[in-house]
Amino acid sequence: MSSYLAFLREDWQEFKREEQVALWTTYVVVLVLIWLWAPTALYLCIGGLCYLAFRRWMIGARCRSNATLEGKTAVVTGGNCGIGREAALELSRRGARVIIASRDVGKSRLAAAGIRSETGGEVIVKQLDLGSLQSVRAFADDVNKTEEKVHLLVNNAGCLLPTRRTTGDGHETTFQVNYLAPFLLTHLLTDKLVRSAPARVINVSSTGHWFTDLDLNDLECERKPYALWTRYGTSKLAQILHARELARRLRQRSVTAFSLHPGVVNTDIYREQRGKWYHSEFLKGVLFSYFFRNARMGAQTVVYCAVEPTLTAESGGYYSDCRRGWASAQAQDDQLAAKLWAASEKMLGLE
Ligand SMILES: NC(=O)c1ccc[n+]([C@@H]2O[C@H](COP(=O)([O-])OP(=O)(O)OC[C@H]3O[C@@H](n4cnc5c(N)ncnc54)[C@H](OP(=O)(O)O)[C@@H]3O)[C@@H](O)[C@H]2O)c1
């Protein structure tokens, strides 16, 4: 009973202060109205409870594992803000040495300083632009030369672009940043991960993978018209298939791989949509912050996949809310995963 109450208390803390005040005020009003016997009390009560239940569901589950990461090194791409920053913070809190890999070094240094001040851990910053394969190779080269071991690779960085763009490497940008460049990065760090085993690779994917399919004949989106959510979904589907095939290939070498959906999280992932109605300050301030989960809760499944000991036997799995998630039929297609792997190697000249 006391642990259940502690559980409820922790969840309650994830509600914003204004929400807590509003809900308490509602219930005081309800008590007064009940005392006066007014039916409004019933509506207020039902409305409040519905909001509580919905918000609780949106907040998601917490990683309950106490596993520590002393002596481990973790690379977190996009660790300078949003979900990546909170994951880096929690990994550092658990004793890992964290490498934040991101485009914006100034922002990453600020994030690293903030994490260090909270955890006292070692957090270092390295530049990585997933929009440039040359940058990925330089980063991997640096890590391979300077790091004795890498136990965790969190492929978290990602983007959501409203229009079709191509990178300097000639690939469609969403596909390269969210999938192809992390595929290359993982490939270049695989020997290091194997030598550091047991090690884990974690791909931060999305339920967005449900709303699309993967056409091996049009990976660069040259034939179909570009649409933000389907393109994003395709790259996230590719990430799940990547984790699946990676898990199969490294099964005998004690390197496990997972993919996950972090929840619907109030971060700056919509930054490229500034000016659009769904990126208005009103929506961000009201709808997103009162209904979506915060980045700390968004990082819970990332941390779960990084530390939960029982997952070792589940390599290749897709997770959501700190438990096995529902992946689409294509996301569970092993033949498609193998074909995508071969196509990706070809695109990157790795054959
Ligand atoms: N927010 C959600 O509701 C949600 C839902 C499902 C999945 N996800 C996934 O969660 C992951 C983290 O997203 P978030 O919500 O935390 O968004 P975010 O706050 O915008 O963080 C995105 C991170 O990716 C980095 N990044 C973007 N483009 C990059 C590039 N070309 N090279 C290197 N780093 C790059 C950014 O670094 P810079 O600051 O240096 O640009 C930033 O650190 C993404 O993969 C996203 O698809 C998010």
The ligand as an SDF file (V2000), in Angstrom:
LIG
                    3D

 48 52  0  0  0  0  0  0  0  0999 V2000
    8.7280   14.8060  -29.2680 N   0  0  0  0  0  0  0  0  0  0  0  0
    7.9560   13.7790  -29.5750 C   0  0  0  0  0  0  0  0  0  0  0  0
    6.7200   13.7950  -29.3460 O   0  0  0  0  0  0  0  0  0  0  0  0
    8.5480   12.5410  -30.2000 C   0  0  0  0  0  0  0  0  0  0  0  0
    7.6920   11.4430  -30.4590 C   0  0  0  0  0  0  0  0  0  0  0  0
    8.2330   10.2930  -31.0260 C   0  0  0  0  0  0  0  0  0  0  0  0
    9.5910   10.2390  -31.3220 C   0  0  0  0  0  0  0  0  0  0  0  0
   10.3960   11.3050  -31.0720 N   0  0  0  0  0  0  0  0  0  0  0  0
   11.8250   11.2000  -31.4130 C   0  0  0  0  0  0  0  0  0  0  0  0
   12.6160   11.5230  -30.3020 O   0  0  0  0  0  0  0  0  0  0  0  0
   13.8970   11.9790  -30.7350 C   0  0  0  0  0  0  0  0  0  0  0  0
   14.2840   13.2310  -29.9680 C   0  0  0  0  0  0  0  0  0  0  0  0
   13.3910   14.2630  -30.3460 O   0  0  0  0  0  0  0  0  0  0  0  0
   12.9220   15.4260  -29.3680 P   0  0  0  0  0  0  0  0  0  0  0  0
   11.4600   15.3660  -29.2990 O   0  0  0  0  0  0  0  0  0  0  0  0
   13.7380   15.4470  -28.1280 O   0  0  0  0  0  0  0  0  0  0  0  0
   13.2530   16.7030  -30.2900 O   0  0  0  0  0  0  0  0  0  0  0  0
   14.2890   17.9130  -30.1280 P   0  0  0  0  0  0  0  0  0  0  0  0
   14.1550   18.5260  -28.7900 O   0  0  0  0  0  0  0  0  0  0  0  0
   14.0710   18.7550  -31.3280 O   0  0  0  0  0  0  0  0  0  0  0  0
   15.6910   17.1920  -30.2090 O   0  0  0  0  0  0  0  0  0  0  0  0
   16.2080   16.7530  -31.4360 C   0  0  0  0  0  0  0  0  0  0  0  0
   17.7010   16.5660  -31.2700 C   0  0  0  0  0  0  0  0  0  0  0  0
   18.2100   16.0680  -32.5180 O   0  0  0  0  0  0  0  0  0  0  0  0
   19.3340   16.8350  -32.8740 C   0  0  0  0  0  0  0  0  0  0  0  0
   19.4910   16.9190  -34.3070 N   0  0  0  0  0  0  0  0  0  0  0  0
   18.5710   17.3110  -35.2200 C   0  0  0  0  0  0  0  0  0  0  0  0
   19.1060   17.2620  -36.4360 N   0  0  0  0  0  0  0  0  0  0  0  0
   20.3940   16.8480  -36.3020 C   0  0  0  0  0  0  0  0  0  0  0  0
   21.4760   16.6100  -37.1850 C   0  0  0  0  0  0  0  0  0  0  0  0
   21.3700   16.8320  -38.4830 N   0  0  0  0  0  0  0  0  0  0  0  0
   22.6480   16.1560  -36.6740 N   0  0  0  0  0  0  0  0  0  0  0  0
   22.7880   15.9560  -35.3460 C   0  0  0  0  0  0  0  0  0  0  0  0
   21.8230   16.1800  -34.4540 N   0  0  0  0  0  0  0  0  0  0  0  0
   20.6420   16.6210  -34.9290 C   0  0  0  0  0  0  0  0  0  0  0  0
   19.0970   18.2180  -32.3030 C   0  0  0  0  0  0  0  0  0  0  0  0
   20.3590   18.8300  -32.1310 O   0  0  0  0  0  0  0  0  0  0  0  0
   20.5910   20.3940  -32.4420 P   0  0  0  0  0  0  0  0  0  0  0  0
   19.9390   21.1230  -31.3330 O   0  0  0  0  0  0  0  0  0  0  0  0
   22.0700   20.5210  -32.4360 O   0  0  0  0  0  0  0  0  0  0  0  0
   19.9640   20.6640  -33.7570 O   0  0  0  0  0  0  0  0  0  0  0  0
   18.4350   17.8680  -30.9730 C   0  0  0  0  0  0  0  0  0  0  0  0
   19.4080   17.6270  -30.0030 O   0  0  0  0  0  0  0  0  0  0  0  0
   13.7910   12.1850  -32.2460 C   0  0  0  0  0  0  0  0  0  0  0  0
   14.3820   11.0980  -32.9040 O   0  0  0  0  0  0  0  0  0  0  0  0
   12.2910   12.1800  -32.4840 C   0  0  0  0  0  0  0  0  0  0  0  0
   11.9700   11.7310  -33.7850 O   0  0  0  0  0  0  0  0  0  0  0  0
    9.9040   12.4500  -30.5100 C   0  0  0  0  0  0  0  0  0  0  0  0
  1  2  1  0
  2  3  2  0
  2  4  1  0
  4  5  1  0
  4 48  2  0
  5  6  2  0
  6  7  1  0
  7  8  2  0
  8  9  1  0
  8 48  1  0
  9 10  1  0
  9 46  1  0
 10 11  1  0
 11 12  1  0
 11 44  1  0
 12 13  1  0
 13 14  1  0
 14 15  2  0
 14 16  1  0
 14 17  1  0
 17 18  1  0
 18 19  2  0
 18 20  1  0
 18 21  1  0
 21 22  1  0
 22 23  1  0
 23 24  1  0
 23 42  1  0
 24 25  1  0
 25 26  1  0
 25 36  1  0
 26 27  1  0
 26 35  1  0
 27 28  2  0
 28 29  1  0
 29 30  1  0
 29 35  2  0
 30 31  1  0
 30 32  2  0
 32 33  1  0
 33 34  2  0
 34 35  1  0
 36 37  1  0
 36 42  1  0
 37 38  1  0
 38 39  2  0
 38 40  1  0
 38 41  1  0
 42 43  1  0
 44 45  1  0
 44 46  1  0
 46 47  1  0
M  CHG  2   8   1  16  -1
M  END
$$$$
